[in-house]
């Protein structure tokens, strides 16, 4: 017989800031968490964000955004098709991605360092900073690989500019062996959901993780 456990649901989320599907996936997870709170008010969720650098060979100064994707996808038509697909999914999630504002495809190492530092020193600000970084890149078109940009964004979350520019902690974790990409969500270390799945899928995974077999 299955019963609802009183233990918190642990969610491990793997992401990279250059990945629009990760922003969409996070938004879907936020929706699923709100739905879980409404349906099972006593159930707690412990969320851990794990940085993954998808393209670590990106130079510190980044690459020209449009040229990078044309080379990666095979040309302008392929880029337009992919962006239309991403934008449609973003719209369904209530988001707008402004590809036309993005000039630089960034190296995300420093941004992940900042997130790792914030998680350790200012845990109450960590998820808000993650939202800020996604919005800075996909909405404002800022270069989130630039130290000055990161320092400015961090200040709004209580991280001093000198502190933000002096980070040296390694932030990146490897993906689980069975994973092929991000976003990836692992529930209670056993159930895996890959990709920017709808909120209903993530809600179902959390509800299943709440259950124990008696």
trRosetta pair geometry for C-beta under 8 A, 3 or more apart (Angstrom, degrees):
i j d omega theta_ij theta_ji phi_ij phi_ji
1 213 7.3 138 72 -158 33 58
1 214 4.7 -25 70 57 87 108
2 211 4.5 4 -176 -174 114 123
2 212 7.0 153 -151 74 65 31
2 213 5.8 -39 -95 -97 67 58
2 214 7.2 172 -99 7 14 85
3 211 6.8 145 73 -150 27 70
3 212 5.9 -26 64 61 79 83
3 214 5.3 50 -4 -34 114 121
4 40 7.3 -158 -158 -139 146 136
4 43 7.7 -86 179 -83 119 115
4 210 5.2 -6 -147 144 83 107
4 211 6.1 -50 -98 -95 49 60
4 212 7.8 88 -168 16 8 79
5 210 5.7 -160 42 -179 83 53
5 211 6.8 148 -7 -138 90 8
5 212 4.6 85 -62 -20 108 112
6 42 7.6 -43 -135 137 79 120
8 43 7.6 123 -126 -179 52 62
8 44 4.0 -52 -109 91 99 102
8 45 6.4 162 -171 -100 95 13
8 46 4.7 77 132 -18 137 102
9 36 8.0 -75 28 -179 148 158
9 43 6.6 28 -9 173 109 107
9 44 7.2 -180 22 94 70 51
9 45 5.0 -24 66 -112 98 70
9 46 7.0 -176 85 26 44 71
9 187 6.4 -24 -176 -158 105 95
9 188 6.3 -76 -151 -52 66 97
9 206 5.2 72 161 -153 168 85
9 209 4.7 92 -135 106 108 124
9 210 5.9 -52 -68 -71 115 74
10 46 4.9 -23 -107 71 65 107
10 48 7.3 3 -171 3 90 109
10 187 7.2 137 80 -162 60 44
10 188 5.3 110 48 -91 91 48
10 189 6.7 11 86 -25 129 82
10 209 7.8 -132 43 171 58 140
11 29 7.4 146 164 -159 153 128
11 45 6.0 5 -1 -173 118 103
11 46 7.0 167 23 83 69 51
11 47 4.9 -15 68 -109 106 70
11 48 7.1 174 89 27 55 66
11 185 6.1 -20 -165 -164 99 98
11 186 7.3 146 -158 73 47 49
11 187 5.8 -13 -102 -102 71 67
11 206 7.2 -28 -72 -97 120 100
12 48 5.1 -18 -111 69 68 103
12 50 6.1 24 -179 -15 93 122
12 185 7.2 149 78 -157 51 46
12 186 4.3 -13 58 57 103 103
12 189 7.3 60 -2 -82 129 61
13 25 7.8 165 -156 127 115 116
13 26 7.3 91 174 -98 151 83
13 29 6.8 -11 -99 -88 141 173
13 47 6.6 4 -1 -167 117 94
13 48 7.1 170 24 84 72 49
13 49 5.3 -28 72 -110 101 62
13 50 6.7 174 85 21 44 79
13 183 6.6 -16 -168 -166 91 105
13 184 7.3 157 -154 82 45 52
13 185 5.3 -9 -103 -104 76 76
13 186 7.9 -161 -69 23 35 69
14 50 4.7 -30 -100 74 70 108
14 52 5.2 47 179 -23 97 128
14 173 7.4 -111 -118 82 100 110
14 175 5.8 91 -175 -112 162 83
14 176 7.8 -137 -36 0 151 85
14 179 6.9 26 58 -163 158 167
14 182 5.1 -120 116 -108 89 107
14 183 6.6 153 78 -157 64 52
14 184 4.2 1 48 54 113 100
14 185 7.8 -150 20 -67 73 35
14 186 7.8 48 -14 -7 103 102
15 19 6.6 -146 -167 55 72 126
15 22 4.0 116 -148 -156 100 131
15 25 7.4 -164 -101 73 110 125
15 26 7.0 24 -99 -56 154 112
15 49 6.5 -37 27 -161 117 97
15 50 7.4 130 19 71 68 58
15 51 7.1 -49 71 -116 70 40
15 52 6.4 158 71 29 20 96
15 182 5.2 153 -112 178 33 135
15 183 5.3 1 -94 -109 84 87
16 19 4.7 90 69 -8 87 112
16 22 6.1 -179 52 -28 50 160
16 51 7.2 77 -98 -165 61 65
16 52 5.1 -82 -55 82 93 78
16 53 6.2 115 -116 -115 120 27
16 54 4.5 -112 8 -18 170 102
16 108 6.0 134 -168 62 91 165
16 182 5.7 126 3 67 85 150
17 22 7.3 -101 -95 83 22 142
17 106 7.9 -30 96 74 115 119
17 108 4.8 164 43 -133 108 134
17 111 5.5 -47 11 113 160 147
17 112 7.4 -149 -10 -61 115 81
17 133 5.5 -60 -132 138 133 119
17 134 6.5 -137 -144 -84 82 63
17 137 6.2 127 159 -7 101 158
17 144 6.1 -97 136 102 144 150
18 54 6.4 -119 61 39 116 123
18 55 7.2 -48 63 25 157 109
18 105 6.8 57 -140 -162 130 80
18 106 6.7 -162 -83 57 109 79
18 108 5.8 -125 -25 -46 100 131
18 137 7.3 -118 -102 174 49 155
19 22 3.9 77 88 -5 109 111
19 23 7.3 174 98 -8 64 77
19 54 6.4 113 -57 -28 112 149
19 182 5.7 145 44 95 175 105
19 183 7.0 167 115 -46 137 74
20 23 5.6 -50 -156 34 45 110
20 24 6.3 43 148 -15 71 105
20 86 4.9 49 97 -162 150 128
20 90 6.7 -58 175 -68 116 119
20 97 5.8 5 -131 -102 129 156
20 138 6.3 119 -109 -112 89 134
21 24 5.4 -53 -145 43 37 113
21 25 5.9 43 152 -24 67 107
21 86 7.4 -99 -59 -124 73 95
21 89 7.5 1 -108 110 73 152
21 182 7.4 150 89 115 106 65
21 183 6.0 -145 124 -2 89 92
21 195 6.7 -61 175 -155 133 62
21 196 4.4 -132 -166 -31 83 121
22 25 5.4 -50 -141 38 30 114
22 26 6.3 34 156 -21 63 102
22 134 7.8 -140 102 -108 94 119
22 182 5.5 12 -83 137 111 107
22 183 4.5 136 -112 -63 65 100
22 196 7.6 -118 -65 -76 19 102
23 26 5.8 -50 -147 33 30 111
23 27 6.5 32 152 -19 62 105
23 90 7.7 17 97 -114 111 102
23 95 6.7 137 132 -150 113 167
23 97 7.9 130 76 -85 146 112
23 134 4.4 141 -109 -159 112 130
23 138 6.0 -65 -21 -6 173 159
24 27 5.7 -56 -152 35 32 113
24 28 6.5 32 151 -17 65 105
24 86 7.9 -148 -34 -161 140 76
24 89 5.5 15 -138 133 160 109
24 90 5.7 -107 -86 -93 111 63
24 93 4.9 -180 -144 -13 81 163
24 95 6.6 -129 -95 31 73 145
24 196 4.2 24 99 -147 111 145
25 28 5.6 -53 -149 37 33 111
25 29 6.3 34 152 -20 66 104
25 183 3.5 -138 68 37 167 158
25 185 7.4 -164 173 -38 120 112
25 195 7.1 -169 -90 145 123 33
25 196 4.0 -116 -66 -108 82 72
25 197 7.2 51 -124 24 90 58
26 29 5.5 -53 -148 36 34 112
26 30 6.4 40 151 -23 66 100
26 130 7.4 -152 -146 136 159 122
26 131 7.8 -162 132 -90 141 74
26 134 7.1 -136 50 -63 146 163
26 183 7.1 -165 -42 -106 70 153
27 30 5.6 -46 -149 30 33 115
27 31 6.7 34 151 -17 62 102
27 93 4.6 91 100 173 139 124
27 94 6.8 -162 178 55 138 95
27 95 6.0 -128 -54 -42 166 123
28 31 5.6 -53 -153 35 34 113
28 32 6.3 34 150 -18 67 106
28 93 6.2 -77 -57 -120 81 116
28 196 6.3 133 3 -173 140 75
28 197 6.6 178 131 83 156 52
28 198 6.2 -151 -145 -162 132 23
28 199 4.7 -148 -165 -68 78 68
28 202 5.9 133 134 0 99 141
29 32 5.5 -54 -145 38 35 112
29 33 6.3 39 154 -23 67 103
29 47 8.0 116 153 -125 132 134
29 185 6.7 170 -94 -95 126 143
29 199 7.7 -170 -70 -115 18 73
29 202 5.4 -131 -104 -175 63 162
30 33 5.8 -53 -149 33 29 112
30 34 6.7 29 153 -17 62 103
31 34 5.8 -55 -153 35 32 110
31 35 6.4 30 151 -17 66 107
31 199 4.0 -65 97 -104 119 141
32 35 5.5 -54 -147 38 34 113
32 36 6.3 37 153 -22 66 103
32 199 4.4 -172 -60 -160 83 80
32 200 7.6 -159 -101 -58 101 15
32 202 3.8 -106 -50 96 170 110
32 203 4.2 -148 -146 -60 95 75
32 206 6.4 143 151 2 115 133
33 36 5.7 -51 -147 34 32 112
33 37 6.5 34 153 -20 64 104
33 45 5.7 -105 -130 35 104 161
33 47 7.8 -32 -93 -58 142 135
33 206 7.7 141 -93 -71 57 169
34 37 5.7 -53 -150 34 33 113
34 38 6.6 32 152 -19 64 105
35 38 5.7 -54 -151 35 34 111
35 39 6.2 15 158 -6 68 112
35 199 6.6 112 -1 159 141 121
35 203 5.1 -35 88 -106 132 135
36 39 6.1 -67 -141 46 29 100
36 40 5.8 -35 -179 44 70 99
36 43 6.0 -87 161 85 105 128
36 45 6.8 84 90 -47 148 127
36 203 6.0 -171 -59 -136 88 84
36 206 5.3 -51 -89 108 145 144
36 207 7.0 -158 -115 -63 100 80
37 40 7.4 -73 -115 68 16 59
37 41 6.2 47 -179 -116 59 52
37 43 7.5 -137 -96 66 46 86
38 41 7.3 6 -140 -73 13 78
39 207 7.9 -28 100 -92 137 118
40 43 4.0 30 120 -2 115 124
40 207 7.4 148 -12 -110 142 85
40 210 6.8 -11 145 -124 172 167
43 206 7.9 118 143 154 140 109
43 210 5.8 -37 -129 -112 137 132
45 206 6.8 -28 -101 -142 119 131
47 127 7.4 51 94 -84 133 131
49 115 7.2 -78 103 165 129 130
49 119 7.3 -145 56 -89 100 137
49 126 7.2 -174 30 149 128 118
49 127 7.4 151 -25 -95 136 76
49 130 6.4 -128 -123 -89 175 153
50 173 4.5 -61 -168 50 109 136
51 108 7.9 -166 -164 130 111 115
51 112 3.9 104 -155 -147 152 119
51 115 6.3 141 -69 76 123 131
51 116 6.7 -67 -6 -56 138 101
51 171 4.8 16 48 140 155 103
51 172 5.2 -91 105 -106 104 55
51 173 6.3 116 60 16 63 81
52 172 6.6 92 -118 -154 29 91
52 173 6.8 -59 -76 69 71 70
52 174 7.8 70 -115 -144 94 21
52 175 5.9 38 -113 -60 138 92
52 182 5.3 170 60 -46 141 143
53 56 4.6 78 119 -79 125 85
53 108 5.8 -176 -120 70 87 102
53 109 6.1 14 -101 -79 144 71
53 112 6.5 -96 -66 -13 96 156
53 172 5.1 -46 -5 -112 103 140
54 181 7.8 37 -119 -146 113 83
54 182 6.9 -117 -75 31 111 117
55 58 5.0 74 114 -36 101 104
56 107 7.9 59 -152 -147 40 95
56 109 7.3 74 -136 -67 79 108
56 172 7.9 22 -92 -111 121 173
58 62 6.2 0 173 -120 113 49
58 63 6.4 -106 -142 -12 90 101
58 105 6.8 -124 -133 122 130 94
58 106 7.0 83 148 137 147 29
58 107 4.1 -178 103 -88 109 79
58 108 7.7 62 56 2 145 69
58 145 7.6 -116 128 -102 127 153
59 62 6.7 -96 74 -9 77 11
59 63 7.0 107 32 -57 95 77
59 107 6.5 -116 94 -47 27 129
60 107 5.5 -74 -118 34 31 150
60 145 6.9 170 -177 163 49 118
61 104 7.8 -101 157 -148 63 129
61 107 7.8 50 33 2 19 114
61 145 7.4 134 -154 113 15 129
62 104 4.2 69 107 179 153 104
62 105 5.4 167 -173 78 101 50
62 106 4.5 -51 -93 -107 126 42
62 107 5.8 -138 -77 -10 66 74
62 143 6.4 -128 -4 -149 155 109
62 145 5.0 153 -56 47 109 151
63 67 6.8 -119 158 80 100 100
63 68 4.3 106 107 -73 128 120
63 104 7.3 134 66 -160 33 63
63 105 4.6 -17 62 57 87 110
64 67 4.1 46 88 26 114 115
64 68 6.2 174 82 -22 55 86
64 103 7.2 -54 -141 172 65 66
64 104 7.2 -61 -111 -108 31 50
64 105 7.2 20 93 9 19 95
65 68 5.9 -59 -151 30 23 112
65 69 6.8 7 162 -7 61 107
65 99 7.9 180 147 -171 133 77
65 102 4.7 148 -125 124 168 95
65 103 5.7 180 2 163 119 14
65 104 5.9 -14 -46 19 96 3
65 105 4.7 140 -105 -43 61 80
66 69 6.3 -66 -153 41 30 101
66 70 6.2 28 155 -19 67 109
66 79 7.3 64 -154 -173 70 165
67 70 5.7 -55 -143 37 31 111
67 71 6.3 29 158 -16 65 107
68 71 6.1 -64 -156 38 26 107
68 72 6.1 17 154 -15 66 114
68 105 4.3 -43 29 2 164 154
69 72 5.4 -55 -136 42 36 110
69 73 5.6 7 172 3 72 115
69 79 4.8 96 126 -116 115 115
69 82 7.6 -143 -175 67 121 141
69 105 7.5 161 -38 -72 84 137
70 73 6.7 -65 -128 51 20 89
70 74 7.6 -93 -177 74 50 20
70 75 5.7 25 -161 -128 86 20
70 76 5.9 -6 -114 -63 112 56
70 78 7.8 124 -133 61 51 100
70 79 5.6 -47 -82 -40 64 135
73 78 4.0 -172 140 121 107 121
73 79 5.3 143 63 -70 143 66
73 82 5.9 -105 -125 -15 154 144
74 78 4.5 70 63 -1 94 159
75 78 5.3 94 59 13 70 103
75 79 7.1 -129 107 -7 37 93
76 79 5.5 -57 -148 36 34 113
76 80 6.3 33 157 -20 69 104
77 80 5.8 -52 -148 35 32 110
77 81 6.4 31 153 -18 64 106
78 81 5.7 -54 -148 36 32 112
78 82 6.3 30 155 -17 66 106
79 82 5.9 -57 -148 38 30 108
79 83 6.2 26 156 -17 65 109
80 83 5.8 -57 -144 39 29 109
80 84 6.3 33 156 -22 64 105
81 84 5.8 -54 -150 33 29 112
81 85 6.6 30 152 -19 62 105
82 85 5.6 -55 -154 34 34 113
82 86 6.3 30 152 -16 68 106
83 86 5.6 -52 -143 40 35 110
83 87 5.9 35 157 -20 68 108
83 97 7.9 -142 -157 97 87 123
83 99 5.4 -38 -137 -31 133 163
84 87 5.8 -53 -140 38 28 110
84 88 6.4 33 157 -23 62 105
85 88 6.0 -55 -152 31 27 111
85 89 6.8 20 153 -11 61 107
86 89 5.9 -61 -154 40 32 107
86 90 6.1 32 151 -21 68 109
86 97 6.4 -40 130 46 111 155
87 90 5.4 -53 -142 38 33 114
87 91 6.2 39 156 -24 66 103
87 96 7.9 22 -146 -145 88 55
87 97 5.9 -128 -99 49 74 104
87 99 7.9 -81 -66 -15 111 116
88 91 5.8 -51 -149 32 29 113
88 92 6.8 30 153 -18 61 103
89 92 5.8 -53 -153 34 34 112
89 93 6.6 24 151 -11 65 109
89 196 6.4 83 169 101 137 143
90 93 5.7 -65 -153 43 34 107
90 95 4.1 -86 -174 83 89 101
90 96 6.5 125 134 -100 123 19
90 97 5.0 -133 -90 -12 175 105
91 94 7.7 56 -175 -66 31 15
91 95 7.1 -102 -70 63 26 57
91 96 7.2 47 -89 -89 70 65
93 196 7.9 -67 -61 175 142 124
95 138 7.6 9 170 122 122 138
96 139 6.8 77 85 -111 83 92
97 138 4.6 -59 -128 -178 86 106
97 139 7.2 -95 -121 -74 40 56
98 101 4.2 28 126 10 117 117
98 102 7.2 145 103 -24 73 85
98 138 6.9 124 34 158 67 52
98 139 5.7 74 12 -147 110 35
98 140 7.7 89 54 -40 132 9
98 141 6.0 -76 98 -50 110 102
99 102 5.8 -59 -157 25 43 112
100 141 7.9 -61 92 -85 45 139
101 139 7.7 4 60 149 148 27
101 140 6.6 -130 137 155 144 24
101 141 2.9 -131 130 -44 95 141
102 105 7.7 65 154 -72 117 57
102 137 7.0 38 -107 179 117 68
102 138 7.6 -18 -62 -114 127 36
102 141 4.4 -142 -72 -134 49 85
103 141 6.6 73 -5 169 74 111
103 143 7.3 -48 67 -65 92 101
104 143 4.3 22 57 -107 141 105
104 145 6.9 -117 133 34 127 115
104 146 8.0 74 82 -35 160 107
106 111 7.4 71 123 -16 136 130
106 137 7.4 -106 17 -118 129 119
106 143 5.5 142 -83 -165 119 69
106 144 5.2 -176 54 63 168 67
106 145 3.1 -176 -165 -21 105 111
106 146 7.4 -95 -124 -17 125 69
107 110 7.2 70 104 6 92 91
107 145 4.5 94 51 -134 64 135
108 111 4.8 -59 -161 47 70 116
108 112 5.6 71 139 -25 89 101
108 144 6.9 18 -114 106 76 106
108 145 6.5 -83 -74 -85 36 89
109 112 5.9 -63 -153 38 28 108
109 113 6.4 32 150 -22 65 104
109 145 7.7 53 35 -133 71 91
109 171 7.4 152 -165 41 58 113
109 172 7.5 -54 -124 -42 75 121
110 113 5.3 -47 -149 32 36 117
110 114 6.5 40 151 -21 65 101
110 145 6.2 108 37 -153 113 53
110 147 6.3 -92 -179 -87 158 71
110 150 5.9 -126 129 -30 112 165
110 167 7.2 128 -152 66 73 124
111 114 5.6 -49 -152 33 34 114
111 115 6.6 34 150 -17 64 103
111 133 5.8 121 -165 -148 123 140
111 144 4.9 34 -79 152 140 104
111 145 6.8 -73 -23 -88 107 47
111 150 6.0 -146 -93 -106 69 124
112 115 5.5 -50 -147 37 37 113
112 116 6.3 40 153 -21 66 103
112 171 3.9 173 136 99 95 144
112 172 6.0 44 136 -70 154 78
113 116 5.7 -55 -148 36 31 111
113 117 6.3 30 154 -18 65 106
113 167 4.3 137 147 128 120 137
113 168 7.5 23 -155 -74 135 7
113 169 6.0 144 -148 65 86 74
113 170 7.7 -59 -101 -126 90 17
113 171 4.8 -142 -82 -27 44 127
114 117 5.8 -55 -147 37 30 111
114 118 6.2 28 155 -18 65 108
114 129 7.3 -135 133 162 104 138
114 133 8.0 150 85 -79 127 136
114 150 5.4 -153 -51 -177 155 123
114 154 5.9 -116 -162 -83 128 127
114 159 7.2 120 -161 129 96 169
114 164 5.9 22 -117 -148 111 91
114 167 6.2 -139 -76 -25 56 165
115 118 5.7 -56 -144 38 31 110
115 119 6.3 36 155 -24 65 104
115 126 6.7 83 -163 -155 74 87
115 129 6.4 180 -107 107 74 121
115 130 6.2 65 -124 -81 122 85
115 133 7.3 -62 -67 -10 112 157
115 171 6.6 90 65 -154 89 144
116 119 5.7 -51 -149 31 30 114
116 120 6.7 22 154 -13 62 107
116 167 8.0 125 66 -169 98 132
116 169 5.5 -139 110 101 129 122
116 170 7.9 -40 94 105 176 31
116 171 3.7 -148 -28 -115 138 99
117 120 5.9 -64 -155 39 31 107
117 121 5.9 -9 165 12 70 117
117 159 7.3 93 110 -129 117 137
117 163 7.7 170 155 154 145 97
117 164 7.8 173 78 -115 149 55
117 167 5.2 -102 -44 -118 144 122
117 169 6.1 149 -72 33 83 129
118 121 6.4 -70 -126 55 26 87
118 122 4.9 -47 -157 59 70 100
118 123 7.7 137 145 -85 64 30
118 125 5.7 -96 -173 92 113 100
118 126 4.9 152 120 -100 102 71
118 129 5.2 -19 145 29 173 160
118 154 7.4 -145 -72 -137 123 101
118 157 6.6 10 -134 124 135 135
118 159 6.1 -71 -91 -61 98 136
119 122 7.9 -22 -46 65 10 58
119 123 5.9 42 -164 -107 45 72
119 126 4.4 65 -90 -112 66 141
120 123 7.4 37 -97 -64 2 86
120 169 7.8 47 1 35 150 178
121 159 7.7 100 88 -103 127 97
122 125 4.2 -11 139 33 114 118
122 126 6.8 158 98 -51 74 72
122 157 6.6 131 123 146 149 96
122 158 5.5 162 -127 82 150 121
122 159 6.5 -122 7 -64 149 91
123 126 5.5 -25 -151 -14 43 120
125 128 5.4 -70 -160 50 55 112
125 129 5.6 57 145 -28 86 106
125 157 4.2 129 -179 -177 131 105
125 158 5.8 -146 -60 34 162 113
125 159 7.6 -173 108 -31 151 96
126 129 5.9 -61 -152 35 26 109
126 130 6.6 29 151 -21 63 104
127 130 5.3 -46 -150 31 38 117
127 131 6.7 42 151 -18 65 99
128 131 5.7 -50 -154 34 35 113
128 132 6.4 39 147 -22 65 105
128 157 6.0 166 96 -112 110 117
129 132 5.3 -51 -147 35 37 116
129 133 6.4 37 154 -21 67 102
129 153 7.5 108 -150 140 85 101
129 154 6.9 27 -133 -115 125 64
129 157 4.7 -16 -76 -60 101 173
129 159 7.8 42 -101 -3 143 130
130 133 5.9 -53 -149 34 30 109
130 134 6.6 30 154 -16 63 104
131 134 5.9 -56 -151 36 32 111
131 135 6.2 24 156 -13 67 110
132 135 5.9 -62 -147 42 28 107
132 136 6.0 34 154 -26 66 108
132 153 5.5 153 140 -174 124 109
132 156 6.8 168 -124 76 156 129
132 157 6.9 -138 6 -43 155 124
133 136 5.5 -48 -141 32 30 115
133 137 6.5 21 161 -11 62 107
133 144 5.7 90 -159 -139 91 145
133 153 6.6 100 -83 151 68 154
134 137 6.3 -68 -155 40 26 103
134 138 5.9 -14 170 14 67 117
135 138 6.6 -68 -123 54 24 86
135 139 4.7 -17 -167 22 68 126
135 140 6.7 57 141 -6 71 98
136 139 7.3 -18 -66 51 8 86
136 140 5.2 -39 -150 44 44 123
136 142 4.4 -47 169 44 93 128
136 144 5.8 114 100 -76 119 110
136 149 7.3 139 169 168 138 111
136 153 5.7 -37 -70 -101 156 141
137 140 7.4 19 -19 54 9 80
137 141 7.3 41 -169 -114 33 18
137 142 6.2 -84 -83 60 44 74
137 144 4.9 -52 -71 -12 106 129
142 146 7.8 -108 166 37 87 117
142 149 5.2 160 170 -159 116 135
142 153 7.7 148 110 -57 159 126
143 146 4.3 64 104 -13 109 116
143 149 5.5 163 74 -8 73 161
144 149 6.2 -120 -102 113 38 129
144 150 6.5 88 -160 -77 63 87
144 153 7.7 -6 -120 2 90 158
145 149 8.0 42 55 53 34 129
146 149 4.1 73 77 11 106 112
146 150 6.6 179 87 -11 53 85
147 150 5.7 -59 -147 39 30 110
147 151 6.2 32 156 -22 67 106
147 164 7.6 149 -170 123 76 94
147 165 5.1 69 179 -120 118 91
148 151 5.7 -50 -144 34 31 112
148 152 6.5 32 155 -19 63 105
149 152 5.9 -57 -152 35 29 111
149 153 6.4 24 154 -14 65 108
150 153 5.8 -58 -147 40 31 109
150 154 6.0 32 156 -23 67 110
150 164 5.8 -171 123 164 94 124
150 165 7.8 139 82 -80 107 65
151 154 5.7 -56 -144 36 29 113
151 155 6.7 42 155 -35 61 97
151 161 3.9 62 178 -142 120 80
151 164 4.2 162 -108 81 69 134
151 165 5.4 -7 -77 -49 126 95
152 155 6.0 -44 -156 14 31 115
152 161 7.2 26 -66 -105 45 108
153 156 6.5 -54 -173 23 40 109
153 157 7.7 11 143 3 65 108
154 157 5.8 -75 -162 48 47 101
154 159 3.7 -59 165 74 109 120
154 160 7.9 -24 116 59 113 16
154 161 7.3 144 70 -95 110 49
154 163 7.8 -139 132 84 141 96
154 164 4.2 154 52 -91 159 141
155 158 7.8 98 -169 -32 33 8
155 159 6.6 -98 -79 71 32 64
155 160 7.0 43 -106 -126 79 27
155 161 6.0 -8 -69 -58 111 83
155 164 7.7 -84 -50 -17 68 143
159 163 5.5 -131 -177 90 78 122
159 164 5.1 92 135 -66 115 100
160 163 4.1 90 62 7 89 110
160 164 6.8 -158 92 -10 45 85
161 164 5.6 -54 -146 35 31 111
161 165 6.3 21 159 -13 65 110
162 165 6.0 -62 -146 41 29 104
162 166 6.2 18 159 -15 65 118
163 166 6.2 -70 -144 39 25 105
163 167 7.7 54 155 -57 57 82
164 167 6.7 -25 -169 -25 34 110
175 179 4.1 -113 165 76 119 131
175 181 7.8 -37 -111 -85 164 9
175 182 7.3 -135 -96 -58 124 91
175 184 6.5 89 -143 24 107 156
176 179 4.8 96 62 -11 80 110
176 184 7.3 -151 26 143 104 150
176 186 6.7 100 -24 -70 147 145
176 192 7.4 -124 66 -103 150 136
178 192 6.8 -163 92 -4 126 173
179 182 7.8 37 170 -67 129 61
179 184 5.0 -9 -132 -106 133 161
179 192 7.4 -143 -82 -161 89 141
179 194 6.8 167 -134 -104 81 117
180 194 7.2 44 42 -156 87 149
181 184 7.2 156 95 -49 43 106
181 194 7.2 89 64 -169 78 112
181 195 7.8 45 86 -76 107 70
183 194 7.7 164 94 -160 56 46
183 195 6.7 83 60 -154 78 9
183 196 6.1 84 33 -72 119 66
184 192 6.8 -19 -171 -162 96 100
184 193 7.5 157 -160 83 49 51
184 194 5.4 -12 -112 -112 79 71
185 192 7.2 147 83 -156 53 51
185 193 4.5 -10 63 60 104 98
185 194 7.8 -160 28 -74 68 31
185 202 6.5 17 83 -122 169 102
185 205 7.1 107 111 104 122 159
186 189 6.3 38 148 -108 116 29
186 190 7.6 123 -177 29 90 22
186 191 7.1 148 -160 78 53 46
186 192 5.3 -17 -104 -100 75 75
186 193 8.0 -168 -75 24 33 65
187 190 7.0 -53 86 58 67 67
187 191 4.3 -21 58 66 105 101
187 192 7.6 -161 17 -72 76 28
187 193 7.3 45 -17 -4 108 102
187 205 5.0 178 -24 155 153 103
187 206 6.3 -147 -128 -90 136 50
187 208 7.4 86 110 77 151 93
187 209 4.1 -116 158 -69 119 142
188 191 6.7 39 50 18 90 92
188 209 4.5 164 -7 -153 121 111
190 209 7.9 155 55 -115 97 93
191 205 5.6 -178 124 -156 131 98
191 208 6.4 101 -72 98 172 123
191 209 6.0 -130 32 -75 132 97
193 197 5.4 -82 174 15 117 147
193 201 6.2 142 -144 139 137 110
193 202 6.2 -171 91 -95 169 70
193 205 5.2 -84 -39 -65 131 161
194 197 7.7 91 76 -35 34 112
197 201 3.9 -76 153 73 125 145
197 202 6.0 147 87 -44 108 85
198 201 5.2 103 61 1 72 99
198 202 7.6 -147 101 2 42 88
199 202 5.7 -63 -150 43 39 107
199 203 5.9 41 154 -23 74 107
200 203 5.6 -51 -142 37 31 113
200 204 6.3 34 157 -21 63 105
201 204 5.9 -54 -151 35 28 112
201 205 6.5 29 150 -20 62 105
202 205 5.5 -51 -148 34 35 113
202 206 6.5 33 153 -17 65 103
203 206 5.9 -57 -150 37 32 108
203 207 6.3 30 153 -17 66 107
204 207 5.7 -55 -145 38 31 111
204 208 6.2 32 155 -19 65 106
205 208 5.8 -54 -147 37 29 111
205 209 6.3 31 152 -20 63 107
206 209 5.5 -54 -147 36 33 113
206 210 6.6 43 150 -29 63 99
207 210 5.5 -46 -155 22 35 117
207 211 7.2 34 149 -23 61 101
208 211 5.9 -55 -161 25 38 112
